[in-house]
Amino acid sequence: MKVSPIQFLRQVRQEVKKVTWPTRKEVMQVTTVVLIIVALAAAFFFFVDVVLAWAVKLILRVGV
């Protein structure tokens, strides 16, 4: 079933009115949580990278 562009835009407006938008406080809270998790993940992967680099250097030094 084809819908005209004008009818489509009307339907979009009706659907957007049904959306429950988050409050500013909710957005700030979720953003803070995301930034904390990203920072923890970055620190974890940095630590793993340092340990693996150290292990590889140790293995290559011993093998020579």
Residue pairs with C-beta under 8 A, 6 or more apart in sequence:
3 11
22 30
